């Protein structure tokens, strides 16, 4: 036998096991990091998708604006051309009173 006395020191956790705090493990923090990383990537993907949609909408708006300008210019040119045609006198010498009845005059369609 040994000459040293045997001693046991108990911690409060040993004395009151029902009051123990759950121990955090390194595995759960890794899972949390992976979860947060995945959420960040999903959020980033949504952001880029929204950016693409906004860029596409802006492109469409600009295209529509240009088409509208072209349409207005074409209509203005058409009005000017028809005004000039009304002023001209026909080759056969008959007077042109501004009333046109020419089936060849067809206004071009603009999309």
DSSP file (Angstrom, degrees, kcal/mol; ACC not computed):
  #  RESIDUE AA STRUCTURE BP1 BP2  ACC     N-H-->O    O-->H-N    N-H-->O    O-->H-N    TCO  KAPPA ALPHA  PHI   PSI    X-CA   Y-CA   Z-CA
    1    1 A X              0   0    0      0, 0.0     2,-0.2     0, 0.0     0, 0.0   0.000 360.0 360.0 360.0 155.9    0.0    0.0    0.0
    2    2 A X        -     0   0    0      2,-0.1     0, 0.0     1,-0.1     0, 0.0  -0.568 360.0-137.5 -93.0 158.4    1.0    3.5   -0.6
    3    3 A X  S    S+     0   0    0     -2,-0.2     2,-0.3     2,-0.1    -1,-0.1   0.567  76.8  95.0 -89.0  -8.5    1.5    6.0    2.1
    4    4 A X  S    S-     0   0    0      1,-0.1     2,-0.2     0, 0.0    -2,-0.1  -0.634  79.1-117.7 -85.9 141.2   -0.3    8.8    0.3
    5    5 A X        -     0   0    0     -2,-0.3     2,-0.4     1,-0.1    -2,-0.1  -0.480  25.5-117.1 -76.4 148.6   -3.9    9.3    1.1
    6    6 A X        +     0   0    0     -2,-0.2     2,-0.4     2,-0.0    -1,-0.1  -0.709  38.1 179.1 -85.5 129.3   -6.5    8.9   -1.6
    7    7 A X        -     0   0    0     -2,-0.4     2,-0.4     2,-0.0     0, 0.0  -0.992  15.1-166.3-136.6 143.6   -8.4   12.1   -2.4
    8    8 A X        -     0   0    0     -2,-0.4     2,-0.6     2,-0.0    -2,-0.0  -0.994   6.4-158.6-127.8 129.8  -11.1   12.9   -4.9
    9    9 A X        -     0   0    0     -2,-0.4     2,-0.4     0, 0.0    -2,-0.0  -0.945  11.1-157.4-110.4 124.4  -12.2   16.4   -5.9
   10   10 A X        -     0   0    0     -2,-0.6     2,-0.1     4,-0.0    -2,-0.0  -0.808   7.2-140.5-102.1 138.2  -15.6   16.8   -7.4
   11   11 A X     >  -     0   0    0     -2,-0.4     4,-1.6     1,-0.1     3,-0.2  -0.404  30.4-104.6 -86.9 171.6  -16.6   19.7   -9.5
   12   12 A X  H  > S+     0   0    0      1,-0.2     4,-2.4     2,-0.2    -1,-0.1   0.841 121.7  58.6 -66.5 -31.2  -20.0   21.3   -9.3
   13   13 A X  H  4 S+     0   0    0      1,-0.2    -1,-0.2     2,-0.2     7,-0.2   0.868 105.7  49.4 -64.3 -35.3  -21.0   19.6  -12.6
   14   14 A X  H  4 S+     0   0    0      1,-0.2     3,-0.4    -3,-0.2    -1,-0.2   0.856 113.2  46.3 -71.3 -33.5  -20.3   16.3  -10.9
   15   15 A X  H  < S+     0   0    0     -4,-1.6     2,-0.3     1,-0.3    -2,-0.2   0.837 125.5  28.6 -78.3 -32.6  -22.4   17.2   -7.9
   16   16 A X    ><  +     0   0    0     -4,-2.4     3,-1.5    -5,-0.1    -1,-0.3  -0.658  64.7 165.0-128.3  76.1  -25.3   18.6  -10.0
   17   17 A X  G >  S+     0   0    0     -3,-0.4     3,-1.2    -2,-0.3    -1,-0.1   0.785  73.9  63.9 -66.1 -25.8  -25.5   16.8  -13.3
   18   18 A X  G 3  S+     0   0    0      1,-0.2    -1,-0.3     3,-0.0    -5,-0.1   0.659 101.7  52.0 -72.7 -13.1  -29.0   18.1  -14.0
   19   19 A X  G <  S+     0   0    0     -3,-1.5    -1,-0.2    -6,-0.1    -2,-0.2   0.284  80.2 128.7-103.7   8.8  -27.7   21.7  -14.1
   20   20 A X    <   -     0   0    0     -3,-1.2     2,-0.3    -7,-0.2    -3,-0.0  -0.347  58.3-126.6 -66.0 143.5  -24.9   21.1  -16.6
   21   21 A X        -     0   0    0      1,-0.1     2,-0.1    -2,-0.0    -1,-0.1  -0.709  34.0-102.8 -85.0 140.6  -24.7   23.4  -19.6
   22   22 A X        -     0   0    0     -2,-0.3     2,-0.4     1,-0.1    -1,-0.1  -0.432  37.1-122.1 -65.3 137.0  -24.5   21.6  -22.9
   23   23 A X        -     0   0    0     -2,-0.1     2,-0.4     1,-0.0    -1,-0.1  -0.637  20.1-129.6 -82.5 132.7  -21.0   21.5  -24.2
   24   24 A X        -     0   0    0     -2,-0.4     2,-0.3     3,-0.0    -1,-0.0  -0.653  23.1-151.2 -82.5 135.9  -20.6   23.0  -27.6
   25   25 A X     >  -     0   0    0     -2,-0.4     4,-1.0     1,-0.1     3,-0.3  -0.719  21.5-122.3-105.1 158.6  -18.8   20.9  -30.0
   26   26 A X  H  > S+     0   0    0     -2,-0.3     4,-1.6     1,-0.2     5,-0.1   0.738 107.1  66.3 -67.8 -24.4  -16.6   21.9  -32.9
   27   27 A X  H  > S+     0   0    0      1,-0.2     4,-2.1     2,-0.2    -1,-0.2   0.906  97.6  51.3 -66.8 -42.2  -18.8   20.0  -35.3
   28   28 A X  H  > S+     0   0    0     -3,-0.3     4,-2.4     1,-0.2    -1,-0.2   0.875 108.4  51.6 -66.8 -35.6  -21.8   22.1  -34.8
   29   29 A X  H  X S+     0   0    0     -4,-1.0     4,-2.4     2,-0.2    -1,-0.2   0.875 108.7  51.8 -68.3 -34.6  -19.9   25.3  -35.5
   30   30 A X  H  X S+     0   0    0     -4,-1.6     4,-2.4     2,-0.2    -2,-0.2   0.904 110.2  48.9 -64.5 -40.2  -18.5   23.8  -38.7
   31   31 A X  H  X S+     0   0    0     -4,-2.1     4,-2.7     2,-0.2    -2,-0.2   0.908 110.6  50.7 -65.0 -41.3  -22.1   23.0  -39.7
   32   32 A X  H  X S+     0   0    0     -4,-2.4     4,-2.9     2,-0.2     5,-0.2   0.909 109.9  50.2 -62.0 -41.8  -23.1   26.5  -38.9
   33   33 A X  H  X S+     0   0    0     -4,-2.4     4,-2.5     2,-0.2    -2,-0.2   0.922 111.8  47.6 -62.7 -43.8  -20.3   27.9  -41.0
   34   34 A X  H  X S+     0   0    0     -4,-2.4     4,-2.5     2,-0.2    -2,-0.2   0.909 112.3  50.2 -63.4 -41.7  -21.4   25.7  -43.9
   35   35 A X  H  X S+     0   0    0     -4,-2.7     4,-2.7     2,-0.2    -2,-0.2   0.938 112.5  46.1 -60.5 -48.0  -25.0   26.7  -43.5
   36   36 A X  H  X S+     0   0    0     -4,-2.9     4,-2.5     1,-0.2    -2,-0.2   0.888 112.1  51.4 -64.0 -38.9  -24.0   30.4  -43.5
   37   37 A X  H  X S+     0   0    0     -4,-2.5     4,-2.4    -5,-0.2    -1,-0.2   0.921 111.1  47.8 -63.2 -43.5  -21.8   29.9  -46.5
   38   38 A X  H  X S+     0   0    0     -4,-2.5     4,-2.5     2,-0.2    -2,-0.2   0.917 112.1  49.2 -64.1 -43.5  -24.6   28.2  -48.4
   39   39 A X  H  X S+     0   0    0     -4,-2.7     4,-2.6     1,-0.2    -1,-0.2   0.905 110.9  50.7 -62.2 -41.0  -27.1   31.0  -47.5
   40   40 A X  H  X S+     0   0    0     -4,-2.5     4,-2.6     2,-0.2    -2,-0.2   0.913 110.7  48.7 -62.8 -43.0  -24.6   33.6  -48.6
   41   41 A X  H  X S+     0   0    0     -4,-2.4     4,-2.3     2,-0.2    -2,-0.2   0.900 112.2  48.6 -64.9 -40.8  -24.0   31.9  -51.9
   42   42 A X  H  X S+     0   0    0     -4,-2.5     4,-2.3     2,-0.2    -2,-0.2   0.916 112.8  48.3 -63.6 -42.9  -27.8   31.6  -52.5
   43   43 A X  H  X S+     0   0    0     -4,-2.6     4,-2.3     1,-0.2    -2,-0.2   0.906 111.6  49.7 -63.4 -42.1  -28.2   35.3  -51.6
   44   44 A X  H  X S+     0   0    0     -4,-2.6     4,-2.3     2,-0.2    -1,-0.2   0.884 109.8  51.2 -64.5 -39.3  -25.4   36.2  -53.9
   45   45 A X  H  X S+     0   0    0     -4,-2.3     4,-2.1     2,-0.2    -2,-0.2   0.905 110.3  49.1 -64.8 -41.5  -27.0   34.1  -56.7
   46   46 A X  H  X S+     0   0    0     -4,-2.3     4,-2.5     2,-0.2    -2,-0.2   0.905 110.0  52.2 -63.7 -41.0  -30.3   35.9  -56.2
   47   47 A X  H  X S+     0   0    0     -4,-2.3     4,-2.6     1,-0.2    -2,-0.2   0.934 110.5  46.5 -60.4 -46.6  -28.6   39.3  -56.3
   48   48 A X  H  X S+     0   0    0     -4,-2.3     4,-2.3     1,-0.2    -1,-0.2   0.874 111.5  52.3 -66.1 -35.5  -26.9   38.5  -59.6
   49   49 A X  H  X S+     0   0    0     -4,-2.1     4,-2.2     2,-0.2    -1,-0.2   0.914 110.7  47.5 -64.2 -42.7  -30.2   37.2  -61.0
   50   50 A X  H  X S+     0   0    0     -4,-2.5     4,-2.6     2,-0.2    -2,-0.2   0.902 110.3  52.5 -65.3 -41.3  -31.9   40.4  -60.0
   51   51 A X  H  X S+     0   0    0     -4,-2.6     4,-2.6     1,-0.2    -2,-0.2   0.923 109.1  49.8 -59.0 -44.3  -29.1   42.5  -61.5
   52   52 A X  H  X S+     0   0    0     -4,-2.3     4,-2.5     1,-0.2    -2,-0.2   0.910 110.9  49.4 -61.4 -42.3  -29.4   40.6  -64.8
   53   53 A X  H  X S+     0   0    0     -4,-2.2     4,-2.6     2,-0.2    -1,-0.2   0.916 111.4  48.9 -63.1 -42.8  -33.2   41.2  -64.8
   54   54 A X  H  X S+     0   0    0     -4,-2.6     4,-2.5     2,-0.2    -2,-0.2   0.910 111.5  49.1 -63.6 -42.1  -32.7   44.9  -64.1
   55   55 A X  H  X S+     0   0    0     -4,-2.6     4,-2.3     2,-0.2    -1,-0.2   0.917 112.2  48.6 -63.1 -43.0  -30.1   45.2  -66.9
   56   56 A X  H  X S+     0   0    0     -4,-2.5     4,-2.4     2,-0.2    -2,-0.2   0.909 111.3  49.8 -63.7 -42.5  -32.4   43.4  -69.3
   57   57 A X  H  X S+     0   0    0     -4,-2.6     4,-2.6     1,-0.2    -2,-0.2   0.906 111.0  49.5 -63.0 -41.5  -35.3   45.7  -68.4
   58   58 A X  H  X S+     0   0    0     -4,-2.5     4,-2.5     2,-0.2    -1,-0.2   0.897 110.3  50.9 -63.1 -40.1  -33.2   48.8  -68.9
   59   59 A X  H  X S+     0   0    0     -4,-2.3     4,-2.4     2,-0.2    -2,-0.2   0.912 111.5  47.6 -63.6 -42.7  -32.1   47.4  -72.3
   60   60 A X  H  X S+     0   0    0     -4,-2.4     4,-2.7     2,-0.2    -2,-0.2   0.910 111.5  50.5 -65.4 -42.4  -35.7   46.8  -73.3
   61   61 A X  H  X S+     0   0    0     -4,-2.6     4,-2.5     2,-0.2    -2,-0.2   0.929 112.2  47.1 -60.4 -45.1  -36.7   50.3  -72.1
   62   62 A X  H  X S+     0   0    0     -4,-2.5     4,-2.4     2,-0.2    -2,-0.2   0.907 112.2  50.0 -63.3 -42.1  -33.9   51.9  -74.1
   63   63 A X  H  X S+     0   0    0     -4,-2.4     4,-2.4     2,-0.2    -2,-0.2   0.917 111.9  47.7 -62.3 -44.3  -34.8   49.8  -77.2
   64   64 A X  H  X S+     0   0    0     -4,-2.7     4,-2.4     2,-0.2    -2,-0.2   0.881 110.5  52.4 -64.5 -38.4  -38.5   50.9  -76.8
   65   65 A X  H  X S+     0   0    0     -4,-2.5     4,-2.3     2,-0.2    -2,-0.2   0.927 110.7  47.1 -63.3 -44.4  -37.5   54.5  -76.4
   66   66 A X  H  X S+     0   0    0     -4,-2.4     4,-2.6     2,-0.2    -2,-0.2   0.902 111.5  51.0 -64.2 -40.8  -35.3   54.4  -79.6
   67   67 A X  H  X S+     0   0    0     -4,-2.4     4,-2.6     2,-0.2    -1,-0.2   0.909 110.0  50.5 -62.2 -41.1  -38.2   52.7  -81.5
   68   68 A X  H  X S+     0   0    0     -4,-2.4     4,-2.6     2,-0.2    -2,-0.2   0.911 110.5  48.8 -62.9 -43.2  -40.6   55.4  -80.3
   69   69 A X  H  X S+     0   0    0     -4,-2.3     4,-2.7     2,-0.2    -2,-0.2   0.929 112.4  48.3 -61.8 -44.9  -38.1   58.1  -81.5
   70   70 A X  H  X S+     0   0    0     -4,-2.6     4,-2.6     1,-0.2    -2,-0.2   0.904 111.2  50.9 -62.2 -40.8  -37.8   56.4  -84.8
   71   71 A X  H  X S+     0   0    0     -4,-2.6     4,-2.6     2,-0.2    -2,-0.2   0.923 111.4  47.4 -62.6 -44.9  -41.5   56.1  -85.2
   72   72 A X  H  X S+     0   0    0     -4,-2.6     4,-2.5     2,-0.2    -2,-0.2   0.918 112.9  48.7 -63.5 -43.2  -42.0   59.8  -84.4
   73   73 A X  H  X S+     0   0    0     -4,-2.7     4,-2.7     2,-0.2    -2,-0.2   0.913 111.8  49.4 -62.6 -42.0  -39.3   60.8  -86.8
   74   74 A X  H  X S+     0   0    0     -4,-2.6     4,-2.5     2,-0.2    -2,-0.2   0.917 111.6  48.3 -63.6 -43.4  -40.8   58.6  -89.5
   75   75 A X  H  X S+     0   0    0     -4,-2.6     4,-2.5     2,-0.2    -1,-0.2   0.900 112.1  49.8 -63.4 -40.1  -44.3   60.1  -89.0
   76   76 A X  H  X S+     0   0    0     -4,-2.5     4,-2.5     2,-0.2    -2,-0.2   0.920 111.7  47.7 -64.3 -43.5  -42.9   63.6  -89.1
   77   77 A X  H  X S+     0   0    0     -4,-2.7     4,-2.7     2,-0.2    -2,-0.2   0.893 111.1  52.0 -62.9 -39.2  -41.1   62.8  -92.3
   78   78 A X  H  X S+     0   0    0     -4,-2.5     4,-2.5     2,-0.2    -2,-0.2   0.909 109.8  48.6 -64.1 -42.4  -44.3   61.3  -93.7
   79   79 A X  H  X S+     0   0    0     -4,-2.5     4,-2.2     2,-0.2    -2,-0.2   0.919 112.6  48.3 -63.6 -43.3  -46.2   64.4  -92.8
   80   80 A X  H  X S+     0   0    0     -4,-2.5     4,-2.2     1,-0.2    -2,-0.2   0.920 112.4  48.8 -62.5 -43.3  -43.6   66.6  -94.4
   81   81 A X  H  X S+     0   0    0     -4,-2.7     4,-2.2     1,-0.2    -2,-0.2   0.898 112.0  47.9 -65.1 -40.4  -43.5   64.5  -97.6
   82   82 A X  H  X S+     0   0    0     -4,-2.5     4,-1.7     2,-0.2    -1,-0.2   0.855 110.2  52.9 -70.4 -32.5  -47.3   64.5  -97.9
   83   83 A X  H  X S+     0   0    0     -4,-2.2     4,-1.4     2,-0.2    -2,-0.2   0.906 110.0  48.0 -66.8 -40.4  -47.3   68.3  -97.4
   84   84 A X  H  X S+     0   0    0     -4,-2.2     4,-1.9     1,-0.2    -2,-0.2   0.899 109.5  53.4 -65.1 -40.5  -44.8   68.7 -100.2
   85   85 A X  H  < S+     0   0    0     -4,-2.2    -1,-0.2     1,-0.2    -2,-0.2   0.858 106.7  52.5 -63.2 -35.4  -46.9   66.4 -102.4
   86   86 A X  H  < S+     0   0    0     -4,-1.7    12,-0.3     1,-0.2    -1,-0.2   0.835 108.9  50.1 -69.2 -32.4  -50.0   68.5 -101.8
   87   87 A X  H  < S+     0   0    0     -4,-1.4    -2,-0.2    -3,-0.1    -1,-0.2   0.882  94.1  87.8 -74.7 -38.4  -48.1   71.7 -102.8
   88   88 A X  S  < S-     0   0    0     -4,-1.9     2,-0.4    -5,-0.1     8,-0.0  -0.236  76.3-130.4 -61.6 145.8  -46.8   70.2 -106.1
   89   89 A X        -     0   0    0      6,-0.1     6,-0.1     1,-0.1    -1,-0.1  -0.804  29.9-106.6 -95.1 142.9  -48.9   70.5 -109.2
   90   90 A X    >   -     0   0    0      4,-0.8     3,-1.3    -2,-0.4    -1,-0.1  -0.218  23.3-116.4 -67.0 159.7  -49.5   67.3 -111.2
   91   91 A X  T 3  S+     0   0    0      1,-0.3    -1,-0.1     2,-0.1    -2,-0.0   0.837 110.1  64.1 -65.7 -35.0  -47.7   66.8 -114.5
   92   92 A X  T 3  S-     0   0    0      1,-0.1    -1,-0.3     2,-0.1     3,-0.1   0.486 113.8-112.9 -74.2  -0.3  -51.0   66.7 -116.5
   93   93 A X  S <  S+     0   0    0     -3,-1.3     2,-0.1     1,-0.3    -2,-0.1   0.355  71.2 135.6  90.3  -7.4  -51.7   70.3 -115.5
   94   94 A X        -     0   0    0      1,-0.1    -4,-0.8    -5,-0.0    -1,-0.3  -0.454  60.9-105.5 -72.8 149.0  -54.7   69.7 -113.4
   95   95 A X        -     0   0    0     -6,-0.1     2,-0.7    -2,-0.1    -1,-0.1  -0.456  22.3-139.9 -76.7 148.1  -54.7   71.6 -110.1
   96   96 A X        -     0   0    0     -9,-0.2     4,-0.1    -2,-0.1    -1,-0.1  -0.922  17.4-177.2-109.8 108.8  -54.0   69.8 -106.9
   97   97 A X        -     0   0    0     -2,-0.7     3,-0.1     2,-0.2    -1,-0.1   0.219  59.7 -92.0 -92.7  15.9  -56.3   71.0 -104.2
   98   98 A X  S    S+     0   0    0      1,-0.3     2,-0.7   -12,-0.3   -12,-0.1   0.299  92.7 120.2  95.2 -10.6  -54.8   68.9 -101.5
   99   99 A X        -     0   0    0    -13,-0.1     2,-0.4     2,-0.0    -1,-0.3  -0.797  45.4-165.9 -91.2 118.6  -57.1   66.0 -101.9
  100  100 A X        +     0   0    0     -2,-0.7   -14,-0.0    -3,-0.1    -4,-0.0  -0.862  22.3 170.2-107.9 137.5  -55.2   62.9 -102.8
  101  101 A X        +     0   0    0     -2,-0.4     2,-0.6     0, 0.0    -1,-0.1  -0.297  30.2 137.6-137.0  49.9  -56.8   59.8 -104.2
  102  102 A X    >   -     0   0    0      1,-0.1     3,-1.1     3,-0.0    -2,-0.1  -0.876  40.9-159.4-104.2 120.7  -53.7   57.8 -105.2
  103  103 A X  T 3  S+     0   0    0     -2,-0.6    -1,-0.1     1,-0.2    -3,-0.0   0.649  88.9  67.9 -74.3 -13.2  -53.8   54.1 -104.4
  104  104 A X  T 3  S+     0   0    0      1,-0.1     2,-1.1    -3,-0.0    -1,-0.2   0.675  78.0  91.1 -78.5 -16.6  -50.0   54.0 -104.7
  105  105 A X    <   +     0   0    0     -3,-1.1     2,-0.5     2,-0.0    -1,-0.1  -0.684  53.9 162.7 -82.4 102.1  -49.6   56.1 -101.6
  106  106 A X        -     0   0    0     -2,-1.1     2,-0.3     3,-0.0    -3,-0.0  -0.984  37.8-127.7-123.3 125.8  -49.4   53.7  -98.8
  107  107 A X        -     0   0    0     -2,-0.5     2,-0.1     1,-0.1    -2,-0.0  -0.552  31.6-117.1 -71.8 128.8  -48.1   54.7  -95.4
  108  108 A X        -     0   0    0     -2,-0.3     2,-0.3     1,-0.1    -1,-0.1  -0.391  26.1-119.5 -68.3 143.6  -45.3   52.3  -94.3
  109  109 A X        -     0   0    0     -2,-0.1     2,-0.5     2,-0.0    -1,-0.1  -0.650  23.8-158.0 -83.5 138.0  -46.0   50.3  -91.2
  110  110 A X              0   0    0     -2,-0.3   -39,-0.0     1,-0.1   -43,-0.0  -0.973 360.0 360.0-118.1 126.8  -43.6   50.8  -88.3
  111  111 A X              0   0    0     -2,-0.5    -1,-0.1   -40,-0.0   -44,-0.1   0.468 360.0 360.0 -82.9 360.0  -43.3   48.2  -85.6
